[in-house]
Amino acid sequence: MEKKHVSAFALYQTALLKSSSPEVKTSSMQVTSKKKKKRKENGIQPPKSIKQAKRKLMGKHVIKGQEKVERLAEVKCEDASVEALGDLLNDLAEISNSRERASKLFQWLIHPIPSKSFFKDTWEKKPVLVQRQNINYYKGLFSTAEFDRILRQENIQYGVNLDVTSYTNGKRETHNPPGRALPFTVWDFYERGCSLRMLNPQAFSSTVWNVLSILQEQFGSMAGANVYLTPPGTQGFAPHYDDIEAFVIQLEGKKHWRVYDPRSEDEVLPVVSSPNFSQSEIGKPILEVVLEAGDLLYFPRGFIHQGDCLPDVHSLHLTVSSYQRNSWGDLLAKVVPAALEMAMEEDVEFRRGLPLDYLTYMGVQNSDKDDPRRVQFLSRINGLMKKLAAYAPVDAAVDQKAIDFFHDCLPPTLTAEELASSVHGAPSRWENGKAVDVGALMKSQTRIRLIRSGIASETSVVEVQDTALLHMPSITYYFTSHKERVSYILLHIVNNCFPTCPCRLCSDGEAVWLYYTADNSRVYHKEEPKSFEIKPEHTDATEFLIHAYPKFVTVGSLPCESAEDKVSLAGVLFEKGLIHTAEPL
């Protein structure tokens, strides 16, 4: 009898179910504590049995770095073959919904921690360590052999794609020469004790590209990566904190890590990365551990960290990063200027002149004065700030964030089925001295769908008729023009009809534009955002496709006025690589 293939993903799902059994060992997962916790005699703690340990007060902020969370059962990978990750990616390719695909890949990344628990209890709060005792868990993601291949086959430039670094006697140095990083020189640096950091492995590794392009849909934010190769007995970087959420994936060898609490409330979830710190500036670590291949270490932005290699073995790890400049403050940076501009146009109170003598009692030099005019002045400011909130174009600002995200995104990696049924697999070719099978035609019965949930975003303005007003609930909002009113209505329609879809309608210019990621570069911001103008009468049909995902719909079912419009829109989207057909054309 033929042996049925069981995927790595299916195996760890099965293992999760088994973890409720009392025979299973206690997890080796440790959470933000340098001291080892005593294991429970009965194995697994109930999910809600969270015990609080000592918390370190920093001003008014409480860091929960010493908090002990529930232990999970230790799960050993039953399939330790080289193809474990490849099998998983193949299995994920069979899932039609890209959002579900992203969720399952992330669950595999942080296994055995349930994703829901991670985002509730850990995300942006505290570091987590997962020790799997399975050196093959991440095998196939990246390797030193691939590092060497990339150096030999690709145009790797110092300072752009590769950094050569060292950290000795408390001093961090970069040793990048100009020009291309060739193996002869790079490996000489390594032998002399320098660390190598590949800045954008997704541009050269199809597997890293595939993983990140899936994970970015889980985060709703750019997913990036760096690869670090460190010689035995050395350290490449000084202690510092980053402005990203970091997932350190140990691929080869071992590395000694130390993680430290943020030093103050001001450094919790920082906006920018820190400078290099000296050892005397960072205190004692809250977590000290040696990562081995297959282990995972997560820490939020703001947590200081440093890693050094053991004397007898090299280290190769890949850090997945996300959530850079993706805070409430970053959103408000787009909301507030636009709100103020709108308020100035709409409300005369914002345009009234300042008091003639305000410079005599306001300003830093007058801040200690006990002057009733100051009280009145600040009260006026407070009132205007409250009124400003009514003008806040939050949805429009969110859509601008969405367009920024599309610019950041990696292009999607297509499955074999998607390649065959998209423009990339169209039969057009040169044969016997002429072009054949040119212009494969869409038909009314052709079934189509978007290639990815978040592959496109519309930018719509006044040309779209506001007949939708007849069916809209009451909206309390301030508008400066009929155009803006129609744009807001479009935003309201999409944000209420498609709450789980990352596509957004935004007010921009005098036309309808479709932003998309299919043609993005694998190199960060190498090119401008991708968009093209579509006819206003195609807006409803585009919304229809967004709403239908992940289901296929016939071209004939698109809500356009004529059959020609339906076929025309489908043809344009197909040519741009935004849709594929249920069967190859």
C-alpha positions as CSV (number, residue, x, y, z in Angstrom):
1,M,0.0,0.0,0.0
2,E,1.3,3.4,-0.9
3,K,2.3,5.5,2.1
4,K,0.2,8.6,2.4
5,H,2.2,11.8,2.7
6,V,1.6,13.7,6.0
7,S,2.7,17.4,6.0
8,A,4.8,19.0,8.6
9,F,2.0,21.4,9.3
10,A,-0.5,18.5,9.8
11,L,2.0,16.9,12.1
12,Y,2.3,19.8,14.5
13,Q,-1.5,20.3,14.4
14,T,-1.9,16.7,15.5
15,A,0.8,17.3,18.2
16,L,-1.1,20.3,19.5
17,L,-4.2,18.1,20.0
18,K,-2.1,15.5,21.8
19,S,-0.7,18.1,24.1
20,S,-3.8,18.0,26.3
21,S,-2.7,14.5,27.4
22,P,-1.1,14.2,30.9
23,E,1.6,11.9,29.5
24,V,3.1,14.7,27.4
25,K,6.2,16.3,28.8
26,T,6.3,19.9,30.0
27,S,7.4,22.4,27.3
28,S,10.9,23.6,27.0
29,M,9.5,27.0,26.1
30,Q,10.8,29.7,28.4
31,V,9.4,33.2,28.7
32,T,11.5,36.3,29.6
33,S,13.1,34.8,32.7
34,K,16.7,34.0,33.4
35,K,15.9,31.6,36.1
36,K,14.5,28.2,35.2
37,K,10.9,27.5,36.3
38,K,10.1,24.3,38.2
39,R,8.0,21.9,36.2
40,K,4.5,20.9,37.3
41,E,4.3,17.3,38.4
42,N,1.1,16.9,36.4
43,G,2.6,18.2,33.2
44,I,0.6,21.0,31.7
45,Q,-0.9,24.0,33.4
46,P,-4.5,25.1,32.6
47,P,-4.5,27.9,30.0
48,K,-5.7,30.5,32.6
49,S,-3.2,29.6,35.3
50,I,-0.9,32.6,34.7
51,K,1.2,33.5,37.7
52,Q,2.6,36.9,38.2
53,A,6.3,37.2,39.1
54,K,8.1,40.3,40.1
55,R,7.5,43.3,37.8
56,K,10.1,45.9,37.2
57,L,8.6,49.4,37.7
58,M,9.9,52.0,35.3
59,G,8.4,55.4,36.1
60,K,4.6,54.8,35.8
61,H,5.1,52.0,33.3
62,V,5.1,48.4,34.4
63,I,7.2,46.0,32.3
64,K,5.8,42.5,32.3
65,G,9.1,41.0,31.3
66,Q,9.1,38.8,34.4
67,E,5.6,37.5,33.9
68,K,5.2,33.8,33.8
69,V,2.7,32.5,31.2
70,E,1.1,29.1,30.9
71,R,3.3,26.3,29.8
72,L,2.5,24.4,26.6
73,A,3.3,20.7,25.9
74,E,6.6,20.0,24.3
75,V,6.1,19.0,20.7
76,K,8.9,17.2,18.9
77,C,8.8,17.3,15.1
78,E,8.0,13.7,14.0
79,D,9.0,14.5,10.4
80,A,12.7,15.6,10.7
81,S,13.3,15.3,7.0
82,V,15.1,18.0,5.0
83,E,11.9,18.7,3.1
84,A,9.8,19.7,6.2
85,L,9.6,23.4,5.3
86,G,9.2,22.6,1.6
87,D,6.3,20.2,2.4
88,L,4.7,22.9,4.5
89,L,4.9,25.5,1.8
90,N,3.5,23.0,-0.7
91,D,0.6,22.3,1.6
92,L,-0.1,26.0,2.1
93,A,-0.1,26.5,-1.7
94,E,-3.2,24.2,-1.8
95,I,-5.1,26.6,0.5
96,S,-7.2,28.9,-1.7
97,N,-7.6,31.7,0.8
98,S,-4.3,33.7,1.2
99,R,-5.4,35.1,4.6
100,E,-5.8,31.5,5.9
101,R,-2.5,30.6,4.4
102,A,-0.8,33.5,6.2
103,S,-2.4,32.5,9.5
104,K,-1.2,28.9,9.3
105,L,2.3,29.8,8.3
106,F,2.6,32.2,11.3
107,Q,1.3,29.5,13.6
108,W,4.0,27.2,12.3
109,L,6.6,29.9,12.9
110,I,5.8,30.3,16.6
111,H,4.6,26.7,17.4
112,P,3.8,25.5,20.0
113,I,2.4,28.9,21.1
114,P,-1.2,29.4,19.8
115,S,-1.4,32.6,17.6
116,K,-4.3,34.0,19.5
117,S,-2.5,33.7,22.9
118,F,0.7,35.2,21.4
119,F,-1.1,38.3,20.1
120,K,-3.1,38.7,23.3
121,D,-0.4,38.1,25.9
122,T,3.0,38.6,24.2
123,W,2.9,40.8,21.1
124,E,4.5,44.2,21.9
125,K,4.7,43.2,25.6
126,K,7.6,40.8,26.4
127,P,10.1,38.5,24.9
128,V,9.5,34.8,24.3
129,L,11.9,31.9,23.9
130,V,10.9,28.6,22.2
131,Q,13.4,25.7,22.5
132,R,12.4,22.8,20.3
133,Q,15.3,20.4,20.5
134,N,14.8,19.8,16.8
135,I,17.6,21.2,14.7
136,N,15.7,20.5,11.4
137,Y,12.6,22.6,12.3
138,Y,13.6,25.5,10.1
139,K,15.8,23.6,7.8
140,G,15.3,24.7,4.2
141,L,14.6,28.3,5.0
142,F,18.2,29.5,4.5
143,S,21.7,28.1,4.9
144,T,25.4,28.9,4.7
145,A,25.5,27.0,1.4
146,E,22.8,29.4,0.1
147,F,24.8,32.4,1.5
148,D,27.8,31.2,-0.5
149,R,25.7,30.6,-3.6
150,I,24.3,34.1,-3.5
151,L,27.8,35.6,-3.1
152,R,28.9,33.7,-6.2
153,Q,25.9,34.2,-8.4
154,E,24.4,37.6,-7.5
155,N,25.7,41.1,-7.6
156,I,26.0,41.7,-3.9
157,Q,27.1,45.2,-3.0
158,Y,28.8,46.2,0.3
159,G,26.6,48.5,2.3
160,V,23.6,47.7,0.2
161,N,23.2,44.0,0.4
162,L,25.9,43.0,2.9
163,D,27.5,44.5,6.0
164,V,30.8,43.3,7.5
165,T,30.9,44.1,11.2
166,S,32.8,43.5,14.4
167,Y,32.4,44.2,18.1
168,T,35.6,44.0,20.2
169,N,36.6,45.7,23.5
170,G,33.2,47.5,23.6
171,K,33.6,49.0,20.1
172,R,31.3,48.3,17.2
173,E,32.9,48.8,13.7
174,T,31.7,48.4,10.1
175,H,34.4,47.2,7.6
176,N,32.6,47.6,4.3
177,P,34.9,48.3,1.3
178,P,33.4,49.8,-1.8
179,G,32.0,47.7,-4.6
180,R,30.8,44.2,-5.1
181,A,31.1,41.6,-2.3
182,L,33.0,38.7,-3.8
183,P,33.5,35.4,-2.0
184,F,37.3,35.7,-1.9
185,T,37.1,38.9,0.1
186,V,33.9,38.1,2.1
187,W,35.2,34.8,3.4
188,D,38.5,36.4,4.3
189,F,36.7,38.9,6.5
190,Y,34.8,36.0,8.1
191,E,38.0,34.1,8.8
192,R,39.4,37.2,10.5
193,G,36.5,37.2,12.9
194,C,34.0,39.6,11.2
195,S,30.3,39.0,11.2
196,L,28.3,39.1,8.0
197,R,24.9,40.6,7.7
198,M,22.9,40.1,4.5
199,L,20.4,42.9,4.5
200,N,17.7,41.7,2.1
201,P,17.9,37.9,1.5
202,Q,14.4,37.9,0.1
203,A,15.8,39.5,-3.0
204,F,18.0,36.5,-3.7
205,S,16.3,33.5,-1.9
206,S,13.0,32.3,-3.3
207,T,12.2,30.5,-0.1
208,V,12.7,33.6,2.1
209,W,10.7,35.6,-0.4
210,N,7.9,33.1,-0.3
211,V,7.8,33.1,3.5
212,L,7.8,36.8,3.9
213,S,5.3,37.5,1.1
214,I,2.9,35.2,3.0
215,L,3.6,36.6,6.5
216,Q,3.1,40.2,5.4
217,E,-0.6,39.4,5.0
218,Q,-0.7,38.1,8.6
219,F,0.9,41.3,10.0
220,G,-0.9,43.8,7.7
221,S,2.6,45.4,7.6
222,M,5.8,44.9,5.7
223,A,7.7,41.7,6.7
224,G,11.4,42.0,6.2
225,A,14.5,39.9,7.0
226,N,18.2,40.0,7.7
227,V,20.6,37.0,7.8
228,Y,23.5,37.0,10.3
229,L,26.5,34.8,10.0
230,T,28.9,35.0,13.0
231,P,32.3,33.2,13.4
232,P,33.0,31.1,16.5
233,G,33.9,33.1,19.6
234,T,33.0,36.5,18.2
235,Q,30.3,39.2,18.4
236,G,29.3,41.4,15.5
237,F,27.0,44.0,17.1
238,A,26.9,46.2,20.2
239,P,23.9,46.1,22.6
240,H,21.0,48.0,21.1
241,Y,17.2,48.0,20.6
242,D,15.3,48.1,17.4
243,D,12.1,49.8,16.1
244,I,10.6,46.5,14.8
245,E,9.1,43.4,16.2
246,A,11.8,40.8,15.9
247,F,11.6,37.0,15.4
248,V,15.1,35.5,15.7
249,I,15.2,32.1,13.9
250,Q,18.3,30.0,14.6
251,L,19.2,28.1,11.5
252,E,22.7,26.7,12.1
253,G,25.1,26.4,15.0
254,K,24.5,28.2,18.4
255,K,24.4,31.7,19.7
256,H,24.4,33.1,23.2
257,W,21.8,35.8,23.6
258,R,21.1,38.3,26.3
259,V,17.9,40.4,26.4
260,Y,17.2,43.4,28.6
261,D,14.2,45.4,29.7
262,P,13.7,48.9,28.2
263,R,15.6,51.3,30.3
264,S,12.7,53.7,30.8
265,E,9.1,54.4,29.8
266,D,10.4,56.6,27.0
267,E,12.1,53.6,25.4
268,V,9.0,51.3,25.4
269,L,7.9,50.6,21.8
270,P,10.3,53.2,20.4
271,V,9.8,55.1,17.1
272,V,13.4,54.7,16.0
273,S,16.2,52.3,16.8
274,S,18.8,53.1,19.5
275,P,22.4,53.9,19.2
276,N,24.9,51.4,20.4
277,F,25.1,51.0,24.2
278,S,28.0,50.2,26.4
279,Q,27.6,47.3,28.8
280,S,27.4,49.7,31.8
281,E,24.3,51.4,30.3
282,I,22.0,48.4,30.1
283,G,21.9,46.7,33.5
284,K,21.3,43.0,34.0
285,P,19.6,40.7,31.4
286,I,16.1,39.4,32.0
287,L,16.8,36.5,29.6
288,E,20.1,34.8,28.9
289,V,20.1,31.7,26.7
290,V,22.0,29.8,24.0
291,L,19.9,29.4,20.9
292,E,20.4,26.2,19.0
293,A,19.2,25.3,15.5
294,G,15.4,25.1,15.4
295,D,14.9,27.6,18.3
296,L,13.0,30.8,18.1
297,L,13.4,34.1,20.1
298,Y,10.9,36.9,19.9
299,F,11.3,40.3,21.4
300,P,9.3,43.5,20.9
301,R,10.8,46.8,19.8
302,G,12.6,48.6,22.6
303,F,14.0,45.5,24.3
304,I,17.8,45.7,24.3
305,H,19.6,42.7,23.0
306,Q,23.0,41.3,22.1
307,G,24.3,38.0,20.8
308,D,27.7,36.4,20.7
309,C,29.0,33.1,19.4
310,L,30.3,30.2,21.4
311,P,34.0,29.4,21.0
312,D,33.5,26.1,19.1
313,V,30.7,26.7,16.6
314,H,29.5,29.4,14.1
315,S,26.0,30.8,14.1
316,L,23.6,31.5,11.3
317,H,20.3,33.1,12.1
318,L,17.6,34.9,10.2
319,T,15.6,37.7,11.8
320,V,12.1,38.3,10.5
321,S,11.0,41.9,11.3
322,S,7.6,43.7,11.0
323,Y,5.5,46.6,12.4
324,Q,8.0,49.4,11.7
325,R,6.3,52.8,11.9
326,N,2.9,51.2,12.3
327,S,1.6,52.7,15.5
328,W,-1.4,54.9,16.5
329,G,1.0,57.9,16.4
330,D,2.1,57.1,12.9
331,L,-1.6,57.1,11.8
332,L,-2.3,60.3,13.7
333,A,0.7,61.9,11.9
334,K,-1.4,61.6,8.7
335,V,-4.8,62.4,10.4
336,V,-4.0,65.6,12.3
337,P,-2.5,67.8,9.5
338,A,-5.4,66.9,7.2
339,A,-8.0,67.5,10.0
340,L,-6.5,70.9,10.7
341,E,-6.5,71.9,7.1
342,M,-10.2,70.9,6.9
343,A,-11.0,72.7,10.1
344,M,-9.4,75.9,8.9
345,E,-11.5,75.9,5.8
346,E,-14.8,75.0,7.5
347,D,-14.8,76.7,10.9
348,V,-14.1,80.4,11.4
349,E,-13.0,79.8,15.1
350,F,-9.8,78.2,13.8
351,R,-9.2,81.3,11.6
352,R,-9.6,84.0,14.3
353,G,-6.5,85.9,15.2
354,L,-4.4,85.2,18.3
355,P,-4.6,87.8,21.2
356,L,-2.5,90.9,20.5
357,D,-0.4,90.4,23.7
358,Y,-0.2,86.6,23.8
359,L,3.6,86.6,23.5
360,T,3.8,88.4,26.9
361,Y,2.3,85.6,28.9
362,M,2.7,82.5,26.8
363,G,5.9,80.6,25.8
364,V,8.5,78.7,27.9
365,Q,9.8,81.8,29.5
366,N,6.3,82.6,30.9
367,S,5.3,79.0,31.7
368,D,5.7,79.5,35.5
369,K,3.6,82.7,35.6
370,D,0.3,82.6,37.5
371,D,-1.6,84.6,35.0
372,P,-5.4,84.2,34.3
373,R,-4.7,85.0,30.7
374,R,-2.7,81.8,30.4
375,V,-5.6,79.8,31.8
376,Q,-8.0,81.4,29.3
377,F,-5.5,80.8,26.4
378,L,-5.0,77.1,27.2
379,S,-8.7,76.6,27.7
380,R,-9.2,78.0,24.2
381,I,-6.6,75.7,22.8
382,N,-8.2,72.7,24.5
383,G,-11.6,73.6,23.0
384,L,-10.2,73.9,19.5
385,M,-8.4,70.5,19.9
386,K,-11.7,68.9,20.9
387,K,-13.4,70.4,17.8
388,L,-10.6,69.2,15.6
389,A,-11.5,65.6,16.3
390,A,-14.7,66.1,14.3
391,Y,-12.8,66.9,11.2
392,A,-10.4,63.9,11.5
393,P,-10.4,62.0,8.1
394,V,-9.5,58.8,9.7
395,D,-10.6,56.5,6.9
396,A,-8.7,58.5,4.3
397,A,-5.6,58.4,6.5
398,V,-5.9,54.7,6.9
399,D,-6.1,54.3,3.2
400,Q,-2.9,56.4,2.8
401,K,-1.3,53.9,5.2
402,A,-2.7,51.1,3.1
403,I,-1.0,52.6,0.0
404,D,2.2,52.9,1.9
405,F,1.9,49.3,2.8
406,F,1.4,48.3,-0.8
407,H,4.6,50.2,-1.7
408,D,6.4,48.3,1.1
409,C,5.0,44.9,0.1
410,L,6.9,42.1,-1.6
411,P,5.2,40.8,-4.7
412,P,3.2,37.6,-4.2
413,T,4.9,34.3,-4.9
414,L,2.6,32.3,-7.2
415,T,1.8,28.7,-6.9
416,A,2.2,26.4,-9.9
417,E,-1.6,26.5,-10.3
418,E,-1.7,30.3,-10.2
419,L,1.2,30.6,-12.6
420,A,-0.6,28.3,-15.1
421,S,-3.9,30.2,-14.8
422,S,-2.6,33.8,-14.8
423,V,-1.0,36.0,-17.4
424,H,2.3,34.3,-16.6
425,G,1.1,31.0,-18.0
426,A,-0.7,32.4,-21.0
427,P,0.1,30.4,-24.1
428,S,1.3,33.3,-26.2
429,R,4.7,32.5,-27.7
430,W,7.0,32.7,-30.7
431,E,6.8,29.7,-32.8
432,N,7.9,28.9,-36.4
433,G,8.8,32.5,-37.2
434,K,5.6,34.1,-35.8
435,A,3.7,34.9,-32.7
436,V,1.0,32.4,-31.8
437,D,-1.9,32.1,-29.3
438,V,-1.8,35.9,-28.9
439,G,-4.6,37.7,-27.0
440,A,-6.3,34.9,-25.1
441,L,-9.9,36.1,-24.8
442,M,-11.9,36.3,-21.6
443,K,-15.5,35.0,-22.1
444,S,-18.7,35.6,-20.1
445,Q,-18.5,32.1,-18.6
446,T,-14.8,32.4,-17.6
447,R,-14.4,32.2,-13.8
448,I,-11.9,34.6,-12.3
449,R,-10.8,35.9,-8.9
450,L,-8.0,38.1,-7.4
451,I,-4.7,36.3,-7.0
452,R,-4.4,37.6,-3.4
453,S,-6.7,39.2,-0.9
454,G,-4.7,42.4,-0.6
455,I,-3.1,42.6,-4.0
456,A,-5.0,45.8,-5.1
457,S,-6.4,49.0,-3.6
458,E,-8.7,51.4,-5.4
459,T,-8.4,55.2,-5.2
460,S,-11.7,56.7,-6.2
461,V,-13.1,60.2,-6.5
462,V,-15.9,62.3,-7.7
463,E,-16.6,60.6,-11.0
464,V,-18.4,57.8,-9.2
465,Q,-22.1,58.7,-8.9
466,D,-23.4,59.1,-5.4
467,T,-26.6,57.1,-5.9
468,A,-25.4,55.0,-3.0
469,L,-26.6,57.8,-0.8
470,L,-30.1,56.4,-1.0
471,H,-29.1,53.3,0.9
472,M,-26.6,54.8,3.3
473,P,-27.1,55.1,7.1
474,S,-26.7,58.5,8.7
475,I,-23.2,59.8,8.7
476,T,-22.0,62.6,10.9
477,Y,-19.0,64.1,9.0
478,Y,-17.8,67.5,7.8
479,F,-17.1,67.9,4.1
480,T,-15.4,70.7,2.2
481,S,-16.9,69.8,-1.1
482,H,-19.3,67.4,-3.0
483,K,-16.2,65.6,-4.2
484,E,-15.0,64.8,-0.7
485,R,-18.5,63.8,0.4
486,V,-18.7,61.2,-2.4
487,S,-15.2,60.0,-1.6
488,Y,-16.2,59.4,2.0
489,I,-19.3,57.5,1.0
490,L,-17.1,55.2,-1.1
491,L,-14.9,54.7,1.9
492,H,-17.9,53.9,4.1
493,I,-19.2,51.4,1.7
494,V,-16.0,49.4,1.4
495,N,-15.0,49.6,5.1
496,N,-18.5,48.3,6.2
497,C,-19.0,45.7,3.4
498,F,-15.5,44.3,3.4
499,P,-14.2,44.7,7.0
500,T,-11.6,41.8,6.7
501,C,-10.3,42.9,3.3
502,P,-7.1,45.0,3.3
503,C,-8.1,46.8,0.1
504,R,-9.3,50.4,0.7
505,L,-10.9,53.1,-1.3
506,C,-9.2,56.5,-1.0
507,S,-9.7,60.0,-2.1
508,D,-6.9,61.0,-4.5
509,G,-6.9,63.3,-7.6
510,E,-9.5,63.5,-10.3
511,A,-9.6,59.8,-11.5
512,V,-10.1,56.3,-10.3
513,W,-6.7,54.5,-9.7
514,L,-6.0,51.0,-8.8
515,Y,-2.9,50.4,-6.6
516,Y,-1.5,46.9,-6.7
517,T,1.6,44.8,-5.6
518,A,1.9,42.2,-8.3
519,D,4.7,44.1,-10.1
520,N,6.5,45.2,-6.9
521,S,10.3,44.7,-6.7
522,R,11.8,42.2,-4.2
523,V,14.1,45.1,-3.3
524,Y,12.6,47.5,-0.8
525,H,11.2,50.7,-2.5
526,K,13.4,50.1,-5.6
527,E,10.5,51.4,-7.7
528,E,7.5,53.8,-7.2
529,P,4.1,52.4,-6.1
530,K,2.3,50.6,-8.8
531,S,-1.1,51.9,-10.0
532,F,-3.1,52.4,-13.1
533,E,-6.3,54.4,-14.0
534,I,-9.5,52.5,-14.4
535,K,-12.9,53.6,-15.7
536,P,-15.3,54.9,-13.0
537,E,-17.9,52.4,-14.3
538,H,-15.6,49.6,-13.3
539,T,-15.5,50.6,-9.6
540,D,-18.5,48.5,-8.6
541,A,-17.1,45.4,-10.4
542,T,-13.7,45.8,-8.7
543,E,-15.5,46.0,-5.3
544,F,-17.4,42.9,-6.3
545,L,-14.2,41.0,-7.0
546,I,-12.7,42.1,-3.7
547,H,-15.9,41.0,-1.8
548,A,-16.0,37.6,-3.6
549,Y,-12.5,36.6,-2.6
550,P,-11.5,33.7,-2.3
551,K,-14.4,32.5,-4.5
552,F,-14.2,32.4,-8.2
553,V,-16.9,34.4,-10.1
554,T,-17.8,34.5,-13.8
555,V,-16.9,37.4,-15.9
556,G,-20.6,37.7,-16.8
557,S,-21.5,38.2,-13.1
558,L,-19.5,41.4,-12.8
559,P,-21.8,44.4,-12.2
560,C,-21.0,46.4,-15.3
561,E,-23.5,48.0,-17.6
562,S,-22.5,46.0,-20.7
563,A,-20.9,42.7,-21.6
564,E,-18.1,44.5,-23.3
565,D,-17.3,46.4,-20.1
566,K,-17.2,43.1,-18.2
567,V,-14.8,41.5,-20.6
568,S,-12.7,44.7,-20.9
569,L,-12.2,45.0,-17.1
570,A,-11.4,41.3,-16.7
571,G,-8.9,41.6,-19.6
572,V,-7.1,44.6,-18.0
573,L,-6.9,42.9,-14.6
574,F,-5.6,39.7,-16.1
575,E,-2.9,41.5,-18.1
576,K,-1.7,43.3,-15.0
577,G,-1.4,40.0,-13.1
578,L,-4.1,40.8,-10.5
579,I,-6.5,38.0,-11.3
580,H,-6.3,34.4,-12.5
581,T,-8.8,32.0,-14.0
582,A,-10.2,28.8,-12.5
583,E,-8.8,26.9,-15.5
584,P,-5.9,28.0,-17.8
585,L,-7.1,29.9,-20.8
